[in-house]
Amino acid sequence: MAVLARWALVGIALIHGALAGFSSTATNNVAIYWGQNSANQAGSQQRLATYCSNTKLNIIPLAFLYVIKNPTLINFANAGDNCTVFSGSQLLSCPQIEADIKTCQSQGKTILLSIGGATYTEGGFTSSTEATTWANTLWAMFGPPPPSSSTNGINRPFGTAVIDGFDIDVEATSQNLVPFANQLRTNMDAATTQGKTYILSVAPQCPYPDAANNAMLSAVRFDFVSVQFYNNYCGVSSYVPGSAAQSNFNFGTWDTWAKTVSKNPNVKILLGIPGSASAGGGYVSGAQLAAVVAFSRGFESFGGVMVWDMSQAFANAGFLDSVAAALAGSGPVVTPTATAKPASSATTVKPGTTLASSVRSGTPTATTTGPVPSVTLVPQWGQCGGIGYTGSTQCQPPYTCVYLSEWWSHCD
Ligand SMILES: *[C@@H]1O[C@H](CO)[C@@H](O)[C@H](O)[C@H]1NC(C)=O
């Protein structure tokens, strides 16, 4: 009996070590979005299970559920080709993703369904009652299967697979998201057992306060927040190595949000970065990535890294290794100086095109201050516009300056 008990404990310890999904106490969580095949190269997005034995990532938000109501729609780019549709609807039925979610969960991954994306344009809900109703419907579609008598003809795109929670990535102003997200949270909390906890995350852009998600950020209990530190002036490419007070890179502002505004005072903030130069504006890797991670780790709320997206990260040789190395912490930690309480004045931020599969952008050239000689031409992927940008707005031929957000234009 004693021997058996010890074996059982060893077994549990091993399983615990191997099954590391999102951890609210870890500083090395890695979330990578899958589903939009943003690299859009032949063969670049493989089926979900392909990525689940990889130990350099532990959270996969599936992107996206891009229409919530009238009717619910999901899109997974080329992976959707392996789905069929439920009869009489355009809703995908995806047995392969169903199987892969189970495979990934057995390998310890946390699988979330991401709601929104740049193409989400419904504007939310007309009332809190409608918001609550749709939260319950999504829970019946993707949470634990309801008893069949109460299914009421609900189609479940992932069949008997049960996701580990939701990620909200709304990028346009929308109504009644607070009662929607709170009802998702209520359903998750009610279903939580010793064996299964559910996770709720949100992915705002770095300018604070976030235009689309701000109401939820102060009223909903999130487990983690993946802040998009790209396509914006406040992104990782504007981090100044060695400086304790950063004037543009604003992880400190988000850390202050975590401590003073967040419903969950232990919320984790993931540093959202592009997975390659073509995945988003302000790509960094190597030493700059190690430096910005080392700096961000100085904040108590730092929980790891979020990457957009799987197809880009895996097409970019060595990138995930550099993320793992940065999180393993070989670089010196610069102790950040205290950051003031997040400003309550609204900053108007145009909804970014950040998580669209069509987004392509890259490493900015160093910005210059003062007059720029007219001969300076910005290379491909370099920044050519945005609030606060003072460099050249002219691109090297044949590139043109493409608007991505109020804060970021680049040559493409
Ligand atoms: C589609 O299914 C095929 C056959 O199982 C598989 O090899 C491929 O990886 C799948 N593609 C995606 C993007 O899921």
The ligand as an ORCA input file, in Angstrom:
! r2SCAN-3c Opt
* xyz 0 1
  C      -5.498     18.821    -43.166
  O      -5.551     17.392    -43.070
  C      -4.395     16.740    -43.574
  C      -4.685     15.253    -43.593
  O      -4.918     14.782    -42.310
  C      -3.202     17.121    -42.717
  O      -2.036     16.486    -43.184
  C      -3.007     18.616    -42.748
  O      -1.968     18.996    -41.873
  C      -4.301     19.332    -42.339
  N      -4.096     20.765    -42.534
  C      -4.347     21.666    -41.600
  C      -3.921     23.049    -41.909
  O      -4.888     21.405    -40.545
*
